[in-house]
Amino acid sequence: MTGTYLYTYGVTDDGSFEKDIPGVDDATTVYTVDYRRYSAIVSDIETMEPEQTDENARLHDDVLQALIEDRTVVPMRFGMTFKNGRALKGVLRGGQRAFRRALMNVDGKVELGVKLVTEEGVDVDRDAVREDVTERLGEVSDERAENDLFSDRLVVNDSYLVAHEDREAFNETMGDLTEAYEGELKVQYTGPWAPYNFVDIEIEAQ
């Protein structure tokens, strides 16, 4: 089956727009499909099942990163594609309460990633490090989400929800942590990202 489908990046309540931003599957424009106060951020693609290549995954994240600095967005996972505007508006209509809660929770905030990895051959008190990092960053953030420690050398793998006005303080604290653990732990600091780890909405593509 061929045609034009709506690939969906996220939902906002900051108004409709159309922007020339490269998107998934060679899309060149990102725009909104609106239902009342909510707007789904989409681009037109030619399949209901876009391939999750590294390039497409990067483009999905790039679209969201281009938008989150000046609007609040509830991000969708990769691959959310809808047959038409009617199906998408049905999701917006049915999910109004969930979208309202999620948008209120992440309003004016971004997700920042923090990893601390032991230097080769170095042993540290992991519990003490985690407690120290959590306490320091907790003072300059709103929420924390723990992620998997997928490597033996990985001591901390957390995501933080940080208000725009607290970004400078968070950056300074990250600098302090980097200095404090120099020679023992490598500090990896990423973002800003759309707040995937702080949104709990399950939607199926239609």
C-alpha angles and dihedrals in degrees: 000000000000133000141098119305134183115250107199126211101175149309129268137177095205096099138271124301145158122218136177099239124145109247144180118312095013095305112161102190133052119199141155136261106206135210115175107303095347127085126192112213109226148159130202118256134168101235139054090218112049114193114252097229122158088254094052092046090052092048091050090054093041092057091052093046090052090056108037097073093070104023140034114252132184101211125224123216118254117284102031102150129165131200094229146337092276093060092046093048088052089059091048090050095048094043099048096116094046092047091048092053093045094047092049090051096052099032110140093359139108135198119249124190124220127188128173116195126185117245115244111287095003122127120201138177096261097191092051092049093050092048092049095047093045093050095047097045093040088067092060101037140061102222141003130212121195116222130197119289092224096171133053089232094051110102101168129023108166139148122214131202106220130183116233091243090055096051094096092050090047090050091051091050090050088053090052091051092049090053094044094054099036110144093017107055134023110224117214117192121183139174162352091231133169106269099259094150093054100050122081108187122132115203129165122217113251 
